[in-house]
Amino acid sequence: MTDLELRHLAAMAAVAEEGSFGRAAARLGYTQSTVSQQIAALERSVGGPVFDRPGGPRPVRITPLGAVVLEHGRELLAKAAALAEAVDRFQAGDGRIDIGTFQSVSTVILPVVVRRLRDEHPGCDIRLSEEEPEAPQIGDLDLLFYDGPLNGDVEHVKLLDDPYLLVAGRGTFSEHSVPLERLDGAPLVAWPSTCDQPRMEEALTRAGANPKIVFRTAGNETLLSMVRAGMGSAVLPWLAIHAADAQSDDRLRVHELRPAIPPREICLHWRAGRTHSPLAARAIEIAIEVASDLADEPALKQGCCQRTCHPPRTSKKP
């Protein structure tokens, strides 16, 4: 039955339900001869008649072979209709998307992405995972936010430069821009040595600043609580400071560093050569828009120390 087609089964179901070829043709928008041709093709495919045709005004009657074909044919038609509906919903953006993220992106960028995706596609299924391993992998994720490009067969778009700033207790430093040398030997609370943290600390060392790390934790709020408690200052990227609204806390002061150390890069990754689903493609567009809006904020521009911000670019790591 290699030449069996769904349109033949649809014609058979219509004839069985209407009781005549003429009424089936009217229902399907075909001519009666077209329906007859489709039933004839179906009968050649299954090897026997599926209808008895008494002629005249009497309705056609389904044959025993036809009853078997009709039973399974209706199942196939239902599955085909479900498939067509699923494809239509997928193309409309109502599929599933799996996104990997990390703390400050989860707080600032991703909520806007999720809200806009859900507003545009109420039926979409969004799955999020937040991990900050030393060597993250795309795995089965559709998209992965990470602070910097990744090695391997991946592509990425750079969303923004995220400058490092100094968060200190009120009165710790009098300068708006604190020279890096002032951090030499100073107590600092810091993130664990994962992601971009080692590069940031190496930049401090190259500048001749060797602070004393007195506490490490991955929690931004915990770090800031320790700064408030006088445990030490913290060198954090603007996005983390913005997420915690540290600028509005009278117990804290946010300072620029002089000279500025290289910012971390907020990037969005996916497997190289992968065809994006409409939902993933839209998520990338929204993330770029959100990052562009953030880059226009005066506080971030000031934190960038007048550096020229380049538009997002897509690249592939070898």
HELIX and SHEET records of a PDB file:
HELIX    1   1 LEU A    6  GLU A   18  1                                  13    
HELIX    2   2 PHE A   21  LEU A   28  1                                   8    
HELIX    3   3 GLN A   32  VAL A   46  1                                  15    
HELIX    4   4 PRO A   64  GLN A   91  1                                  28    
HELIX    5   5 GLN A  103  VAL A  108  1                                   6    
HELIX    6   6 LEU A  110  GLU A  120  1                                  11    
HELIX    7   7 LEU A  180  LEU A  183  5                                   4    
HELIX    8   8 GLN A  197  ARG A  206  1                                  10    
HELIX    9   9 ASN A  220  ARG A  228  1                                   9    
HELIX   10  10 TRP A  238  ALA A  243  1                                   6    
HELIX   11  11 ALA A  246  SER A  248  5                                   3    
HELIX   12  12 PRO A  278  ALA A  295  1                                  18    
HELIX   13  13 PRO A  298  GLY A  303  1                                   6    
SHEET    1   A 2 PHE A  51  ASP A  52  0                                        
SHEET    2   A 2 ARG A  61  ILE A  62 -1                                        
SHEET    1   B 6 ASP A 125  GLU A 130  0                                        
SHEET    2   B 6 ARG A  96  THR A 101  1                                        
SHEET    3   B 6 LEU A 143  TYR A 146  1                                        
SHEET    4   B 6 ARG A 264  ARG A 271 -1                                        
SHEET    5   B 6 VAL A 154  ASP A 162 -1                                        
SHEET    6   B 6 THR A 314  LYS A 316 -1                                        
SHEET    1   C 4 SER A 177  PRO A 179  0                                        
SHEET    2   C 4 LEU A 252  ARG A 258  1                                        
SHEET    3   C 4 TYR A 164  GLY A 169 -1                                        
SHEET    4   C 4 ALA A 234  PRO A 237 -1                                        
SHEET    1   D 2 PRO A 187  ALA A 190  0                                        
SHEET    2   D 2 LYS A 212  ARG A 216  1                                        
END                                                                             
